[in-house]
């Protein structure tokens, strides 16, 4: 089982690297197109998606509560208010 887990972990790292490489290649193309059409000097990194930190369940809940309030929703959890 340890060997299988090691292989899966290795494959996941390779997939992550392949995605980063593909994103960077797309960033190169996008920056070339942007630089040809403007005077601003863009870099490939300007077009590569940033890796986001995963939010905890508490942060996600706070966000949902904020959206619920903003859109006039009703809290039906039955908690004491």
DRENVEX-413376 format. One line per field, with one value per residue: x negated, y negated, z negated of N, C-alpha, C, CB in turn; residue in one letter. Coordinates in Angstrom, 2 decimals. Glycine has a CB too. Layout:
N
nx	(X, ...)
ny	(Y, ...)
nz	(Z, ...)
cax	(X, ...)
cay	(Y, ...)
caz	(Z, ...)
cx	(X, ...)
cy	(Y, ...)
cz	(Z, ...)
cbx	(X, ...)
cby	(Y, ...)
cbz	(Z, ...)
r	(A, ...)
END
This chain:
81
nx	(-0.81, -2.02, -3.68, -1.84, -0.55, -2.75, -3.22, -0.84, -1.01, -3.30, -2.39, -0.37, -1.92, -3.32, -1.21, -0.43, -2.71, -2.69, -0.35, -1.04, -3.12, -1.74, 0.00, -1.90, -2.97, -0.70, -0.50, -2.77, -2.09, 0.19, -0.97, -2.68, -0.85, 0.53, -1.57, -2.23, -0.07, 0.07, -1.49, -2.34, -4.40, -3.96, -4.32, -4.67, -3.81, -1.82, 0.45, 0.88, 2.77, 3.13, 2.22, 4.62, 5.19, 6.71, 9.84, 10.97, 13.66, 15.07, 14.52, 15.70, 18.38, 18.92, 18.77, 20.93, 23.03, 22.85, 23.46, 26.07, 27.38, 26.95, 28.46, 30.98, 31.83, 33.15, 32.34, 32.56, 31.72, 32.52, 31.35, 30.72, 31.79)
ny	(1.19, -1.23, -1.70, -2.13, -4.47, -6.19, -6.25, -7.44, -9.94, -10.92, -11.06, -13.00, -15.26, -15.55, -16.12, -18.59, -20.11, -19.94, -21.36, -23.91, -24.49, -24.54, -26.69, -28.73, -28.73, -29.56, -32.08, -33.29, -33.50, -35.14, -37.44, -38.26, -38.92, -41.00, -42.83, -43.54, -45.01, -47.23, -49.87, -49.25, -47.14, -43.89, -40.88, -37.28, -36.25, -37.97, -36.99, -34.49, -32.31, -32.87, -30.88, -30.02, -30.36, -27.87, -28.25, -28.08, -26.14, -27.80, -30.37, -30.13, -29.75, -32.25, -33.87, -32.90, -33.54, -36.32, -36.80, -35.80, -37.62, -39.98, -39.56, -39.47, -37.11, -34.41, -33.12, -29.88, -28.05, -27.64, -28.51, -30.14, -33.48)
nz	(0.00, -0.68, 1.49, 3.54, 2.63, 2.72, 5.48, 6.37, 5.12, 6.39, 9.03, 8.74, 8.08, 10.46, 12.21, 11.17, 11.70, 14.52, 15.09, 14.12, 15.89, 18.33, 17.84, 17.65, 20.24, 21.66, 20.53, 21.58, 24.29, 24.10, 22.98, 25.02, 27.06, 25.74, 25.34, 27.93, 28.65, 26.99, 25.05, 22.57, 20.54, 20.31, 18.39, 18.55, 16.11, 15.34, 16.44, 15.52, 13.53, 10.04, 7.22, 4.92, 1.42, -0.48, -2.02, -5.38, -6.88, -8.53, -7.55, -5.04, -5.80, -7.01, -4.75, -3.22, -4.95, -4.86, -2.16, -2.14, -3.83, -2.37, -0.08, -1.07, -2.19, -4.25, -7.40, -8.10, -9.93, -12.50, -14.85, -18.02, -18.37)
cax	(0.00, -2.90, -4.16, -0.74, -0.41, -3.90, -3.00, 0.26, -1.55, -4.22, -1.58, 0.28, -2.93, -3.59, -0.07, -0.48, -3.79, -2.25, 0.63, -1.78, -3.85, -0.76, 0.43, -2.98, -3.02, 0.43, -0.86, -3.73, -1.34, 1.03, -1.80, -3.16, 0.27, 0.78, -2.68, -2.18, 1.07, 0.07, -2.84, -2.68, -5.23, -3.41, -5.13, -3.81, -3.24, -0.63, 1.58, 0.93, 3.60, 2.43, 2.73, 5.37, 5.17, 8.02, 10.48, 11.51, 15.12, 15.61, 14.45, 16.71, 19.68, 19.06, 19.03, 22.30, 23.92, 22.80, 24.24, 27.47, 27.88, 26.91, 29.53, 32.26, 32.20, 33.61, 31.56, 33.52, 31.02, 33.24, 30.52, 31.29, 31.48)
cay	(0.00, -2.40, -1.94, -2.71, -5.85, -6.95, -6.46, -8.41, -11.24, -11.33, -11.43, -14.26, -16.32, -15.72, -16.82, -19.99, -20.74, -20.06, -22.46, -25.16, -24.71, -24.92, -28.04, -29.67, -28.84, -30.42, -33.42, -33.82, -33.87, -36.30, -38.64, -38.71, -39.59, -42.26, -43.76, -44.01, -45.91, -48.31, -50.33, -48.70, -45.95, -42.78, -39.66, -36.09, -36.06, -38.80, -36.26, -33.16, -32.34, -32.73, -29.79, -30.58, -29.64, -27.32, -28.86, -27.15, -26.06, -28.97, -31.50, -29.88, -30.00, -33.70, -34.41, -32.53, -34.35, -37.68, -36.81, -35.60, -38.89, -40.98, -39.31, -39.43, -35.73, -34.11, -32.08, -28.85, -27.02, -27.44, -28.89, -31.17, -34.84)
caz	(0.00, -0.70, 2.85, 4.30, 2.17, 3.24, 6.91, 6.52, 4.74, 7.46, 10.19, 8.44, 8.19, 11.88, 12.80, 10.73, 12.46, 15.90, 15.13, 13.97, 17.13, 19.35, 17.50, 17.99, 21.71, 22.06, 20.10, 22.55, 25.49, 23.77, 22.78, 26.34, 27.72, 25.04, 25.55, 29.32, 28.80, 26.01, 24.69, 21.26, 20.65, 19.54, 18.21, 18.54, 14.77, 15.22, 17.02, 14.92, 12.33, 8.75, 6.40, 3.80, 0.16, -0.77, -3.17, -6.37, -6.82, -9.23, -6.62, -4.02, -6.42, -7.15, -3.41, -2.85, -5.78, -4.34, -0.92, -2.51, -4.34, -1.31, 0.88, -1.76, -2.49, -5.59, -8.07, -8.53, -10.70, -13.75, -15.98, -18.89, -17.96)
cx	(-0.86, -3.39, -3.08, -0.53, -1.54, -3.72, -1.90, -0.24, -2.47, -3.45, -0.88, -0.68, -3.24, -2.46, -0.09, -1.56, -3.36, -1.25, -0.07, -2.53, -2.91, -0.26, -0.64, -3.10, -1.89, 0.16, -1.85, -3.00, -0.50, 0.20, -2.35, -2.06, 0.53, -0.32, -2.72, -1.12, 1.12, -1.37, -3.27, -3.47, -4.70, -4.39, -4.18, -3.12, -1.97, 0.63, 1.72, 1.79, 2.79, 3.05, 3.39, 5.25, 6.59, 8.57, 11.00, 13.03, 15.75, 15.61, 15.50, 18.11, 19.93, 19.40, 20.46, 23.30, 23.99, 23.62, 25.72, 28.10, 27.97, 28.06, 30.90, 32.75, 32.62, 32.78, 32.53, 32.84, 31.68, 32.42, 31.20, 30.85, 32.02)
cy	(-1.26, -2.74, -2.59, -4.17, -6.73, -7.24, -7.50, -9.82, -11.78, -11.79, -12.77, -15.43, -16.61, -16.47, -18.30, -20.74, -20.94, -21.20, -23.80, -25.50, -25.16, -26.34, -29.06, -29.84, -29.73, -31.87, -34.08, -34.32, -35.13, -37.57, -39.16, -39.47, -40.95, -43.28, -44.31, -45.11, -47.06, -48.74, -49.80, -47.40, -44.84, -41.62, -38.47, -35.88, -36.89, -38.06, -34.85, -33.23, -32.12, -31.58, -30.39, -29.69, -29.13, -27.93, -27.77, -27.13, -27.26, -30.20, -31.35, -30.18, -31.50, -34.34, -34.12, -33.34, -35.79, -37.78, -36.68, -36.91, -39.94, -40.81, -39.13, -38.03, -35.57, -32.97, -31.07, -27.73, -26.75, -27.75, -29.98, -32.55, -35.83)
cz	(0.00, 0.69, 3.70, 3.91, 2.70, 4.73, 7.16, 6.20, 5.82, 8.69, 9.96, 8.53, 9.65, 12.56, 12.42, 11.53, 13.92, 16.06, 15.03, 15.25, 18.24, 19.10, 17.89, 19.50, 22.22, 21.68, 21.05, 23.80, 25.23, 23.60, 24.11, 27.06, 27.07, 25.33, 26.98, 29.46, 27.80, 25.72, 23.32, 21.45, 19.74, 19.48, 18.23, 17.19, 14.56, 15.68, 16.45, 13.66, 11.06, 7.97, 5.16, 2.57, -0.10, -2.05, -4.11, -6.26, -7.52, -8.32, -5.52, -4.55, -6.57, -5.80, -2.98, -3.66, -5.28, -3.05, -1.21, -2.99, -3.23, -0.32, 0.23, -2.06, -3.94, -6.17, -8.67, -9.32, -12.05, -14.99, -16.80, -18.42, -18.94)
cbx	(0.93, -4.10, -4.61, 0.56, -0.38, -5.21, -2.62, 1.45, -2.30, -5.16, -0.54, 0.90, -4.21, -3.81, 1.25, -0.77, -5.08, -1.63, 1.67, -2.76, -4.60, 0.42, 0.75, -4.32, -2.92, 1.75, -1.44, -4.78, -0.42, 1.83, -2.96, -3.63, 1.53, 0.90, -4.01, -1.89, 2.31, 0.79, -2.89, -1.39, -6.70, -2.08, -5.96, -4.62, -4.27, -0.80, 1.44, -0.50, 4.70, 2.51, 1.59, 6.83, 4.66, 7.96, 11.64, 11.05, 15.61, 14.80, 13.04, 16.63, 19.76, 17.77, 18.03, 22.53, 23.45, 21.33, 23.78, 27.59, 26.99, 25.58, 29.19, 33.29, 31.05, 35.13, 30.64, 34.23, 29.57, 33.72, 29.15, 30.86, 32.03)
cby	(0.01, -2.15, -0.63, -1.90, -5.91, -6.17, -5.13, -8.03, -11.15, -10.16, -10.33, -14.22, -15.93, -14.35, -16.18, -20.07, -19.88, -18.74, -22.30, -25.07, -23.43, -23.93, -28.15, -29.18, -27.45, -29.93, -33.38, -32.74, -32.70, -36.02, -38.33, -37.50, -38.72, -42.01, -43.07, -42.84, -45.13, -47.88, -51.86, -48.45, -46.28, -42.31, -39.70, -34.86, -36.42, -40.08, -36.19, -32.62, -31.29, -34.05, -28.79, -30.76, -30.54, -25.79, -29.79, -27.54, -24.74, -29.26, -31.59, -28.43, -29.31, -34.31, -33.81, -31.03, -34.32, -38.11, -35.69, -34.52, -39.40, -40.90, -38.08, -40.13, -34.79, -33.75, -32.68, -28.26, -27.42, -26.04, -29.36, -30.95, -35.14)
cbz	(-1.20, -1.63, 3.50, 4.06, 0.65, 2.99, 7.58, 5.61, 3.41, 7.83, 10.49, 7.06, 7.44, 12.55, 12.34, 9.21, 12.39, 16.37, 14.00, 12.78, 17.55, 19.36, 16.00, 17.39, 22.36, 21.41, 18.71, 22.94, 25.95, 22.48, 21.83, 27.20, 27.66, 23.53, 25.24, 30.29, 28.70, 24.70, 24.71, 20.42, 20.30, 20.16, 16.88, 18.89, 13.71, 16.02, 18.52, 14.59, 12.42, 7.91, 6.00, 4.19, -1.02, -0.88, -2.73, -7.81, -7.46, -10.50, -5.99, -3.52, -7.78, -7.72, -2.39, -3.06, -7.25, -4.09, 0.01, -3.59, -5.47, -0.57, 1.70, -0.94, -2.18, -5.59, -9.18, -7.31, -10.92, -13.83, -15.51, -20.37, -16.58)
r	(X, X, X, X, X, X, X, X, X, X, X, X, X, X, X, X, X, X, X, X, X, X, X, X, X, X, X, X, X, X, X, X, X, X, X, X, X, X, X, X, X, X, X, X, X, X, X, X, X, X, X, X, X, X, X, X, X, X, X, X, X, X, X, X, X, X, X, X, X, X, X, X, X, X, X, X, X, X, X, X, X)
END
